[in-house]
Amino acid sequence: MHVILGLVIVAAVYLHARRGAYDAANHDGVETAAAYWHMVDLVWVVLFALVYVAR
């Protein structure tokens, strides 16, 4: 579910970027989406390591 939510957030940022909503002074949405996506990345790395060690 968190990966799907991440994809929705990235898609929303993409659509806003295509409309020109972001510039050098206003890019909070991009930073927030990137932080969420990297958190999802970290969770998957930790889960993979835990499952690998548990086996």
C-alpha distance matrix in Angstrom:
0.0 3.8 5.4 5.2 6.2 8.6 9.9 10.7 12.4 14.3 15.3 16.6 18.5 19.9 21.2 22.7 24.3 25.8 27.4 28.8 27.2 27.1 30.3 31.7 31.9 28.6 25.5 23.5 20.4 20.5 20.9 18.0 15.6 17.1 16.9 13.1 12.7 15.2 13.6 10.5 13.3 15.1 12.6 12.3 16.1 16.7 14.6 16.4 19.7 19.3 18.7 21.5 23.8 23.1 24.2
3.8 0.0 3.8 5.4 5.0 6.1 8.6 9.8 10.4 12.2 14.1 15.2 16.4 18.2 19.9 21.0 22.3 24.2 25.9 26.9 25.1 24.6 27.5 28.6 28.8 25.8 22.5 20.4 17.6 17.5 17.5 14.7 12.4 13.7 13.1 9.4 9.2 11.6 9.9 7.0 10.3 12.0 9.8 10.3 13.9 14.6 13.3 15.3 18.2 18.2 18.2 20.9 23.0 22.7 24.2
5.4 3.8 0.0 3.8 5.4 4.9 6.2 8.7 9.8 10.4 12.2 14.2 15.2 16.3 18.3 19.9 20.8 22.4 24.5 25.6 24.3 23.7 26.6 27.8 28.5 25.5 22.1 20.5 17.6 16.8 17.2 15.1 12.1 12.8 13.2 9.9 8.2 10.8 10.4 6.9 9.1 11.8 10.4 9.6 13.1 14.8 13.5 14.7 17.9 18.6 18.2 20.4 22.9 23.1 24.0
5.2 5.4 3.8 0.0 3.8 5.3 5.1 6.3 8.7 9.8 10.5 12.4 14.3 15.1 16.5 18.4 19.8 21.0 22.9 24.5 23.2 23.2 26.4 28.1 28.7 25.5 22.3 20.9 17.5 17.2 18.3 16.0 12.8 14.4 15.3 11.9 10.6 13.8 13.5 10.4 12.7 15.5 14.1 13.4 16.9 18.5 17.0 18.1 21.5 22.0 21.4 23.6 26.3 26.2 27.0
6.2 5.0 5.4 3.8 0.0 3.8 5.4 5.0 6.2 8.6 9.8 10.6 12.4 14.2 15.3 16.6 18.3 20.0 21.4 22.7 20.9 21.0 24.3 25.9 26.1 22.7 19.7 17.9 14.6 14.8 15.8 13.0 10.3 12.6 13.1 9.5 9.4 12.8 12.2 9.9 12.9 15.3 14.0 14.4 17.8 18.9 18.0 19.7 22.7 23.0 23.0 25.4 27.7 27.6 28.9
8.6 6.1 4.9 5.3 3.8 0.0 3.8 5.4 5.1 6.1 8.5 9.8 10.6 12.2 14.2 15.3 16.3 18.3 20.1 21.0 19.5 19.0 21.9 23.3 23.8 20.7 17.4 15.9 12.7 12.2 13.0 10.8 7.6 9.2 10.2 7.0 5.9 9.6 9.8 7.7 10.1 12.9 12.5 12.7 15.7 17.4 17.0 18.4 21.2 22.1 22.3 24.3 26.6 27.1 28.4
9.9 8.6 6.2 5.1 5.4 3.8 0.0 3.8 5.4 5.0 6.0 8.5 9.8 10.3 12.2 14.2 15.0 16.3 18.5 19.8 18.9 18.7 21.8 23.6 24.5 21.4 18.2 17.3 13.9 13.0 14.7 13.1 9.5 11.0 13.0 10.3 8.4 12.1 13.0 10.6 12.2 15.6 15.3 14.8 17.7 19.8 19.2 20.0 23.1 24.3 24.1 25.8 28.5 29.0 29.8
10.7 9.8 8.7 6.3 5.0 5.4 3.8 0.0 3.8 5.5 5.0 6.2 8.7 9.7 10.5 12.3 14.1 15.3 16.8 18.5 17.2 17.7 21.1 23.3 23.8 20.4 17.5 16.5 12.8 12.9 15.0 12.9 9.7 12.4 14.2 11.4 10.7 14.5 15.0 13.1 15.3 18.3 17.8 17.8 20.8 22.6 22.0 23.1 26.2 27.0 26.9 28.9 31.5 31.7 32.7
12.4 10.4 9.8 8.7 6.2 5.1 5.4 3.8 0.0 3.8 5.4 5.1 6.3 8.6 9.9 10.6 12.2 14.3 15.6 16.6 14.8 14.9 18.2 20.1 20.4 17.0 14.0 12.8 9.1 9.4 11.3 9.2 6.2 9.3 11.0 8.7 8.7 12.4 13.1 12.1 14.4 17.0 17.1 17.6 20.3 22.0 22.0 23.4 26.0 27.0 27.4 29.3 31.6 32.1 33.4
14.3 12.2 10.4 9.8 8.6 6.1 5.0 5.5 3.8 0.0 3.8 5.4 5.1 6.1 8.7 9.9 10.4 12.3 14.4 15.2 14.2 13.7 16.8 18.6 19.6 16.6 13.3 13.0 9.5 8.3 10.7 9.9 6.3 8.1 11.0 9.5 8.2 11.7 13.4 12.3 13.6 16.7 17.4 17.5 19.7 22.0 22.2 23.0 25.7 27.2 27.5 29.0 31.4 32.3 33.4
15.3 14.1 12.2 10.5 9.8 8.5 6.0 5.0 5.4 3.8 0.0 3.8 5.4 4.9 6.2 8.6 9.7 10.5 12.6 14.3 13.7 14.2 17.6 20.0 21.1 17.9 15.1 15.2 11.5 10.8 13.8 13.0 9.7 11.9 14.7 13.1 11.8 15.4 17.0 15.5 16.9 20.2 20.5 20.3 22.8 25.1 24.9 25.6 28.5 29.9 29.9 31.4 34.1 34.8 35.6
16.6 15.2 14.2 12.4 10.6 9.8 8.5 6.2 5.1 5.4 3.8 0.0 3.8 5.4 5.1 6.2 8.5 9.9 10.8 12.5 11.1 12.1 15.8 18.4 18.9 15.4 13.1 12.9 9.2 9.7 12.8 11.7 9.2 12.1 14.6 13.2 13.0 16.5 17.8 16.9 18.7 21.6 22.0 22.3 24.8 26.8 26.8 27.9 30.6 31.8 32.1 33.8 36.3 36.9 38.0
18.5 16.4 15.2 14.3 12.4 10.6 9.8 8.7 6.3 5.1 5.4 3.8 0.0 3.8 5.5 5.1 6.0 8.6 9.9 10.5 9.1 9.1 12.5 14.9 15.7 12.5 9.8 10.1 6.7 6.3 9.8 9.6 7.4 9.7 12.7 12.2 11.9 15.0 16.8 16.5 17.9 20.6 21.6 22.1 24.2 26.3 26.8 27.8 30.2 31.7 32.3 33.8 36.0 37.0 38.2
19.9 18.2 16.3 15.1 14.2 12.2 10.3 9.7 8.6 6.1 4.9 5.4 3.8 0.0 3.8 5.5 5.0 6.2 8.7 9.8 9.9 10.1 13.2 15.9 17.4 14.6 12.0 13.2 10.2 8.9 12.5 13.0 10.3 11.8 15.2 14.8 13.7 16.6 18.9 18.2 19.0 22.2 23.3 23.2 25.1 27.7 28.0 28.6 31.1 32.9 33.2 34.4 37.0 38.1 39.0
21.2 19.9 18.3 16.5 15.3 14.2 12.2 10.5 9.9 8.7 6.2 5.1 5.5 3.8 0.0 3.8 5.4 5.1 6.5 8.8 8.9 10.6 14.0 17.2 18.3 15.2 13.4 14.6 11.4 11.3 15.0 15.0 12.8 15.0 18.1 17.4 16.7 19.9 21.8 21.0 22.2 25.3 26.1 26.1 28.3 30.7 30.8 31.5 34.2 35.8 35.9 37.4 40.0 40.8 41.7
22.7 21.0 19.9 18.4 16.6 15.3 14.2 12.3 10.6 9.9 8.6 6.2 5.1 5.5 3.8 0.0 3.8 5.4 5.2 6.4 5.3 7.3 10.9 14.2 14.9 11.7 10.4 11.7 9.0 9.5 13.2 13.4 12.0 14.4 17.2 17.0 17.0 19.9 21.7 21.6 22.9 25.7 26.7 27.1 29.2 31.4 31.8 32.8 35.3 36.8 37.3 38.8 41.1 42.0 43.2
24.3 22.3 20.8 19.8 18.3 16.3 15.0 14.1 12.2 10.4 9.7 8.5 6.0 5.0 5.4 3.8 0.0 3.8 5.3 5.0 5.5 5.9 8.8 12.0 13.5 11.1 9.5 11.8 9.7 8.8 12.5 13.8 12.4 13.7 17.0 17.4 16.9 19.4 21.7 21.8 22.6 25.3 26.8 27.1 28.8 31.2 32.0 32.6 34.9 36.7 37.3 38.5 40.9 42.1 43.2
25.8 24.2 22.4 21.0 20.0 18.3 16.3 15.3 14.3 12.3 10.5 9.9 8.6 6.2 5.1 5.4 3.8 0.0 3.8 5.4 7.6 9.0 11.5 14.9 16.6 14.4 13.2 15.5 13.3 12.5 16.2 17.4 15.5 16.9 20.3 20.5 19.6 22.2 24.7 24.3 24.9 28.0 29.3 29.2 31.0 33.6 34.2 34.6 37.1 39.0 39.3 40.4 43.0 44.2 45.0
27.4 25.9 24.5 22.9 21.4 20.1 18.5 16.8 15.6 14.4 12.6 10.8 9.9 8.7 6.5 5.2 5.3 3.8 0.0 3.8 5.7 8.4 11.0 14.8 15.8 13.5 13.2 15.4 13.5 13.6 17.3 18.1 16.9 18.8 21.8 22.0 21.7 24.4 26.5 26.4 27.4 30.3 31.4 31.7 33.6 36.0 36.5 37.2 39.7 41.4 41.8 43.1 45.6 46.6 47.6
28.8 26.9 25.6 24.5 22.7 21.0 19.8 18.5 16.6 15.2 14.3 12.5 10.5 9.8 8.8 6.4 5.0 5.4 3.8 0.0 3.8 5.5 7.4 11.2 12.4 10.5 10.7 13.5 12.4 12.3 15.7 17.2 16.5 17.9 20.9 21.7 21.6 23.8 26.1 26.5 27.3 29.9 31.4 31.9 33.5 35.8 36.7 37.5 39.7 41.5 42.2 43.4 45.7 47.0 48.1
27.2 25.1 24.3 23.2 20.9 19.5 18.9 17.2 14.8 14.2 13.7 11.1 9.1 9.9 8.9 5.3 5.5 7.6 5.7 3.8 0.0 3.8 6.8 10.5 10.7 8.0 8.3 10.5 9.5 10.4 13.5 14.6 14.4 16.3 18.8 19.5 20.0 22.3 24.2 24.8 26.0 28.4 29.7 30.6 32.3 34.3 35.3 36.4 38.5 40.0 40.9 42.3 44.4 45.6 47.0
27.1 24.6 23.7 23.2 21.0 19.0 18.7 17.7 14.9 13.7 14.2 12.1 9.1 10.1 10.6 7.3 5.9 9.0 8.4 5.5 3.8 0.0 3.8 7.1 7.8 5.4 5.2 8.3 8.2 8.1 10.9 12.7 13.0 14.1 16.6 18.0 18.4 20.2 22.3 23.3 24.2 26.3 28.1 29.1 30.4 32.4 33.7 34.7 36.5 38.3 39.4 40.6 42.6 44.0 45.5
30.3 27.5 26.6 26.4 24.3 21.9 21.8 21.1 18.2 16.8 17.6 15.8 12.5 13.2 14.0 10.9 8.8 11.5 11.0 7.4 6.8 3.8 0.0 3.8 5.5 5.2 6.1 9.8 10.9 10.3 12.2 14.8 15.4 15.9 18.2 20.2 20.6 21.8 24.1 25.5 26.0 27.9 30.0 31.1 32.0 34.1 35.7 36.6 38.1 40.1 41.4 42.4 44.2 45.8 47.4
31.7 28.6 27.8 28.1 25.9 23.3 23.6 23.3 20.1 18.6 20.0 18.4 14.9 15.9 17.2 14.2 12.0 14.9 14.8 11.2 10.5 7.1 3.8 0.0 3.8 5.8 6.7 10.0 12.1 11.2 12.0 15.1 16.3 16.0 17.9 20.5 21.0 21.6 23.9 25.8 26.0 27.5 29.9 31.2 31.7 33.6 35.6 36.5 37.7 39.7 41.4 42.2 43.7 45.6 47.3
31.9 28.8 28.5 28.7 26.1 23.8 24.5 23.8 20.4 19.6 21.1 18.9 15.7 17.4 18.3 14.9 13.5 16.6 15.8 12.4 10.7 7.8 5.5 3.8 0.0 3.8 6.4 8.8 11.6 11.8 12.1 14.6 16.5 16.8 18.1 20.5 21.7 22.4 24.2 26.3 27.0 28.2 30.4 32.0 32.7 34.3 36.3 37.5 38.7 40.4 42.2 43.2 44.6 46.3 48.2
28.6 25.8 25.5 25.5 22.7 20.7 21.4 20.4 17.0 16.6 17.9 15.4 12.5 14.6 15.2 11.7 11.1 14.4 13.5 10.5 8.0 5.4 5.2 5.8 3.8 0.0 3.8 5.9 8.2 9.1 10.0 11.9 13.7 14.6 16.0 18.0 19.3 20.5 22.1 23.9 25.0 26.4 28.2 29.9 30.9 32.5 34.1 35.5 36.9 38.5 40.1 41.4 42.9 44.3 46.2
25.5 22.5 22.1 22.3 19.7 17.4 18.2 17.5 14.0 13.3 15.1 13.1 9.8 12.0 13.4 10.4 9.5 13.2 13.2 10.7 8.3 5.2 6.1 6.7 6.4 3.8 0.0 3.8 5.5 5.4 6.5 8.8 10.2 10.9 12.6 14.6 15.7 16.8 18.7 20.4 21.3 22.8 24.7 26.2 27.3 28.9 30.6 31.9 33.3 34.9 36.5 37.7 39.3 40.7 42.6
23.5 20.4 20.5 20.9 17.9 15.9 17.3 16.5 12.8 13.0 15.2 12.9 10.1 13.2 14.6 11.7 11.8 15.5 15.4 13.5 10.5 8.3 9.8 10.0 8.8 5.9 3.8 0.0 3.8 5.4 5.1 6.1 8.6 9.9 10.5 12.3 14.2 15.4 16.5 18.5 19.9 21.0 22.6 24.5 25.8 27.0 28.6 30.3 31.7 32.9 34.6 36.1 37.5 38.8 40.8
20.4 17.6 17.6 17.5 14.6 12.7 13.9 12.8 9.1 9.5 11.5 9.2 6.7 10.2 11.4 9.0 9.7 13.3 13.5 12.4 9.5 8.2 10.9 12.1 11.6 8.2 5.5 3.8 0.0 3.8 5.5 5.1 6.1 8.5 9.9 10.6 12.1 14.2 15.3 16.6 18.2 19.9 21.2 22.7 24.4 25.8 27.0 28.6 30.4 31.6 32.9 34.5 36.2 37.3 39.1
20.5 17.5 16.8 17.2 14.8 12.2 13.0 12.9 9.4 8.3 10.8 9.7 6.3 8.9 11.3 9.5 8.8 12.5 13.6 12.3 10.4 8.1 10.3 11.2 11.8 9.1 5.4 5.4 3.8 0.0 3.8 5.5 5.2 6.1 8.6 10.0 10.5 12.2 14.2 15.4 16.3 18.2 20.0 21.1 22.5 24.3 25.7 26.9 28.6 30.2 31.5 32.8 34.6 35.9 37.6
20.9 17.5 17.2 18.3 15.8 13.0 14.7 15.0 11.3 10.7 13.8 12.8 9.8 12.5 15.0 13.2 12.5 16.2 17.3 15.7 13.5 10.9 12.2 12.0 12.1 10.0 6.5 5.1 5.5 3.8 0.0 3.8 5.5 5.1 6.1 8.6 9.9 10.5 12.2 14.3 15.1 16.4 18.3 20.0 21.0 22.5 24.2 25.6 26.9 28.5 30.2 31.4 32.9 34.3 36.3
18.0 14.7 15.1 16.0 13.0 10.8 13.1 12.9 9.2 9.9 13.0 11.7 9.6 13.0 15.0 13.4 13.8 17.4 18.1 17.2 14.6 12.7 14.8 15.1 14.6 11.9 8.8 6.1 5.1 5.5 3.8 0.0 3.8 5.4 5.1 6.2 8.6 10.0 10.6 12.5 14.2 15.4 16.6 18.6 20.1 21.2 22.6 24.4 25.9 27.0 28.6 30.3 31.7 32.8 34.8
15.6 12.4 12.1 12.8 10.3 7.6 9.5 9.7 6.2 6.3 9.7 9.2 7.4 10.3 12.8 12.0 12.4 15.5 16.9 16.5 14.4 13.0 15.4 16.3 16.5 13.7 10.2 8.6 6.1 5.2 5.5 3.8 0.0 3.8 5.5 5.2 6.1 8.6 9.8 10.6 12.3 14.2 15.4 16.7 18.5 20.1 21.1 22.5 24.5 25.8 26.9 28.5 30.3 31.4 33.1
17.1 13.7 12.8 14.4 12.6 9.2 11.0 12.4 9.3 8.1 11.9 12.1 9.7 11.8 15.0 14.4 13.7 16.9 18.8 17.9 16.3 14.1 15.9 16.0 16.8 14.6 10.9 9.9 8.5 6.1 5.1 5.4 3.8 0.0 3.8 5.4 5.1 6.1 8.5 9.8 10.3 12.2 14.2 15.3 16.4 18.3 19.8 21.0 22.5 24.2 25.6 26.8 28.5 30.0 31.7
16.9 13.1 13.2 15.3 13.1 10.2 13.0 14.2 11.0 11.0 14.7 14.6 12.7 15.2 18.1 17.2 17.0 20.3 21.8 20.9 18.8 16.6 18.2 17.9 18.1 16.0 12.6 10.5 9.9 8.6 6.1 5.1 5.5 3.8 0.0 3.8 5.5 5.2 6.2 8.7 9.8 10.5 12.3 14.4 15.3 16.5 18.3 19.9 21.1 22.5 24.3 25.7 27.0 28.3 30.4
13.1 9.4 9.9 11.9 9.5 7.0 10.3 11.4 8.7 9.5 13.1 13.2 12.2 14.8 17.4 17.0 17.4 20.5 22.0 21.7 19.5 18.0 20.2 20.5 20.5 18.0 14.6 12.3 10.6 10.0 8.6 6.2 5.2 5.4 3.8 0.0 3.8 5.5 5.0 6.3 8.7 9.9 10.6 12.5 14.4 15.4 16.5 18.4 20.1 21.0 22.5 24.3 25.8 26.7 28.7
12.7 9.2 8.2 10.6 9.4 5.9 8.4 10.7 8.7 8.2 11.8 13.0 11.9 13.7 16.7 17.0 16.9 19.6 21.7 21.6 20.0 18.4 20.6 21.0 21.7 19.3 15.7 14.2 12.1 10.5 9.9 8.6 6.1 5.1 5.5 3.8 0.0 3.8 5.4 5.1 6.2 8.7 9.9 10.7 12.5 14.4 15.3 16.5 18.5 20.0 21.1 22.5 24.4 25.6 27.2
15.2 11.6 10.8 13.8 12.8 9.6 12.1 14.5 12.4 11.7 15.4 16.5 15.0 16.6 19.9 19.9 19.4 22.2 24.4 23.8 22.3 20.2 21.8 21.6 22.4 20.5 16.8 15.4 14.2 12.2 10.5 10.0 8.6 6.1 5.2 5.5 3.8 0.0 3.8 5.3 4.8 6.1 8.6 9.8 10.5 12.3 14.1 15.2 16.5 18.3 19.8 20.9 22.5 24.1 25.8
13.6 9.9 10.4 13.5 12.2 9.8 13.0 15.0 13.1 13.4 17.0 17.8 16.8 18.9 21.8 21.7 21.7 24.7 26.5 26.1 24.2 22.3 24.1 23.9 24.2 22.1 18.7 16.5 15.3 14.2 12.2 10.6 9.8 8.5 6.2 5.0 5.4 3.8 0.0 3.8 5.3 5.0 6.2 8.7 9.9 10.6 12.2 14.1 15.4 16.4 18.2 19.8 21.1 22.2 24.4
10.5 7.0 6.9 10.4 9.9 7.7 10.6 13.1 12.1 12.3 15.5 16.9 16.5 18.2 21.0 21.6 21.8 24.3 26.4 26.5 24.8 23.3 25.5 25.8 26.3 23.9 20.4 18.5 16.6 15.4 14.3 12.5 10.6 9.8 8.7 6.3 5.1 5.3 3.8 0.0 3.8 5.4 5.1 6.3 8.7 10.0 10.5 12.2 14.3 15.3 16.3 18.1 19.9 20.8 22.5
13.3 10.3 9.1 12.7 12.9 10.1 12.2 15.3 14.4 13.6 16.9 18.7 17.9 19.0 22.2 22.9 22.6 24.9 27.4 27.3 26.0 24.2 26.0 26.0 27.0 25.0 21.3 19.9 18.2 16.3 15.1 14.2 12.3 10.3 9.8 8.7 6.2 4.8 5.3 3.8 0.0 3.8 5.5 5.3 6.3 8.7 10.0 10.6 12.4 14.3 15.4 16.5 18.4 19.9 21.4
15.1 12.0 11.8 15.5 15.3 12.9 15.6 18.3 17.0 16.7 20.2 21.6 20.6 22.2 25.3 25.7 25.3 28.0 30.3 29.9 28.4 26.3 27.9 27.5 28.2 26.4 22.8 21.0 19.9 18.2 16.4 15.4 14.2 12.2 10.5 9.9 8.7 6.1 5.0 5.4 3.8 0.0 3.8 5.4 5.1 6.2 8.5 9.9 10.6 12.2 14.2 15.3 16.5 18.1 20.1
12.6 9.8 10.4 14.1 14.0 12.5 15.3 17.8 17.1 17.4 20.5 22.0 21.6 23.3 26.1 26.7 26.8 29.3 31.4 31.4 29.7 28.1 30.0 29.9 30.4 28.2 24.7 22.6 21.2 20.0 18.3 16.6 15.4 14.2 12.3 10.6 9.9 8.6 6.2 5.1 5.5 3.8 0.0 3.8 5.5 5.2 6.0 8.5 9.9 10.5 12.1 14.0 15.3 16.1 18.3
12.3 10.3 9.6 13.4 14.4 12.7 14.8 17.8 17.6 17.5 20.3 22.3 22.1 23.2 26.1 27.1 27.1 29.2 31.7 31.9 30.6 29.1 31.1 31.2 32.0 29.9 26.2 24.5 22.7 21.1 20.0 18.6 16.7 15.3 14.4 12.5 10.7 9.8 8.7 6.3 5.3 5.4 3.8 0.0 3.8 5.5 5.0 5.9 8.4 9.8 10.4 11.9 14.0 15.0 16.4
16.1 13.9 13.1 16.9 17.8 15.7 17.7 20.8 20.3 19.7 22.8 24.8 24.2 25.1 28.3 29.2 28.8 31.0 33.6 33.5 32.3 30.4 32.0 31.7 32.7 30.9 27.3 25.8 24.4 22.5 21.0 20.1 18.5 16.4 15.3 14.4 12.5 10.5 9.9 8.7 6.3 5.1 5.5 3.8 0.0 3.8 5.5 5.2 6.2 8.6 10.0 10.5 12.2 14.1 15.6
16.7 14.6 14.8 18.5 18.9 17.4 19.8 22.6 22.0 22.0 25.1 26.8 26.3 27.7 30.7 31.4 31.2 33.6 36.0 35.8 34.3 32.4 34.1 33.6 34.3 32.5 28.9 27.0 25.8 24.3 22.5 21.2 20.1 18.3 16.5 15.4 14.4 12.3 10.6 10.0 8.7 6.2 5.2 5.5 3.8 0.0 3.8 5.5 5.1 6.1 8.6 9.8 10.5 12.0 14.3
14.6 13.3 13.5 17.0 18.0 17.0 19.2 22.0 22.0 22.2 24.9 26.8 26.8 28.0 30.8 31.8 32.0 34.2 36.5 36.7 35.3 33.7 35.7 35.6 36.3 34.1 30.6 28.6 27.0 25.7 24.2 22.6 21.1 19.8 18.3 16.5 15.3 14.1 12.2 10.5 10.0 8.5 6.0 5.0 5.5 3.8 0.0 3.8 5.4 5.1 6.1 8.4 9.8 10.3 12.3
16.4 15.3 14.7 18.1 19.7 18.4 20.0 23.1 23.4 23.0 25.6 27.9 27.8 28.6 31.5 32.8 32.6 34.6 37.2 37.5 36.4 34.7 36.6 36.5 37.5 35.5 31.9 30.3 28.6 26.9 25.6 24.4 22.5 21.0 19.9 18.4 16.5 15.2 14.1 12.2 10.6 9.9 8.5 5.9 5.2 5.5 3.8 0.0 3.8 5.5 5.2 6.0 8.5 9.8 10.8
19.7 18.2 17.9 21.5 22.7 21.2 23.1 26.2 26.0 25.7 28.5 30.6 30.2 31.1 34.2 35.3 34.9 37.1 39.7 39.7 38.5 36.5 38.1 37.7 38.7 36.9 33.3 31.7 30.4 28.6 26.9 25.9 24.5 22.5 21.1 20.1 18.5 16.5 15.4 14.3 12.4 10.6 9.9 8.4 6.2 5.1 5.4 3.8 0.0 3.8 5.5 5.1 6.1 8.4 10.1
19.3 18.2 18.6 22.0 23.0 22.1 24.3 27.0 27.0 27.2 29.9 31.8 31.7 32.9 35.8 36.8 36.7 39.0 41.4 41.5 40.0 38.3 40.1 39.7 40.4 38.5 34.9 32.9 31.6 30.2 28.5 27.0 25.8 24.2 22.5 21.0 20.0 18.3 16.4 15.3 14.3 12.2 10.5 9.8 8.6 6.1 5.1 5.5 3.8 0.0 3.8 5.4 5.2 5.9 8.6
18.7 18.2 18.2 21.4 23.0 22.3 24.1 26.9 27.4 27.5 29.9 32.1 32.3 33.2 35.9 37.3 37.3 39.3 41.8 42.2 40.9 39.4 41.4 41.4 42.2 40.1 36.5 34.6 32.9 31.5 30.2 28.6 26.9 25.6 24.3 22.5 21.1 19.8 18.2 16.3 15.4 14.2 12.1 10.4 10.0 8.6 6.1 5.2 5.5 3.8 0.0 3.8 5.5 5.0 6.3
21.5 20.9 20.4 23.6 25.4 24.3 25.8 28.9 29.3 29.0 31.4 33.8 33.8 34.4 37.4 38.8 38.5 40.4 43.1 43.4 42.3 40.6 42.4 42.2 43.2 41.4 37.7 36.1 34.5 32.8 31.4 30.3 28.5 26.8 25.7 24.3 22.5 20.9 19.8 18.1 16.5 15.3 14.0 11.9 10.5 9.8 8.4 6.0 5.1 5.4 3.8 0.0 3.8 5.5 5.4
23.8 23.0 22.9 26.3 27.7 26.6 28.5 31.5 31.6 31.4 34.1 36.3 36.0 37.0 40.0 41.1 40.9 43.0 45.6 45.7 44.4 42.6 44.2 43.7 44.6 42.9 39.3 37.5 36.2 34.6 32.9 31.7 30.3 28.5 27.0 25.8 24.4 22.5 21.1 19.9 18.4 16.5 15.3 14.0 12.2 10.5 9.8 8.5 6.1 5.2 5.5 3.8 0.0 3.8 5.5
23.1 22.7 23.1 26.2 27.6 27.1 29.0 31.7 32.1 32.3 34.8 36.9 37.0 38.1 40.8 42.0 42.1 44.2 46.6 47.0 45.6 44.0 45.8 45.6 46.3 44.3 40.7 38.8 37.3 35.9 34.3 32.8 31.4 30.0 28.3 26.7 25.6 24.1 22.2 20.8 19.9 18.1 16.1 15.0 14.1 12.0 10.3 9.8 8.4 5.9 5.0 5.5 3.8 0.0 3.8
24.2 24.2 24.0 27.0 28.9 28.4 29.8 32.7 33.4 33.4 35.6 38.0 38.2 39.0 41.7 43.2 43.2 45.0 47.6 48.1 47.0 45.5 47.4 47.3 48.2 46.2 42.6 40.8 39.1 37.6 36.3 34.8 33.1 31.7 30.4 28.7 27.2 25.8 24.4 22.5 21.4 20.1 18.3 16.4 15.6 14.3 12.3 10.8 10.1 8.6 6.3 5.4 5.5 3.8 0.0
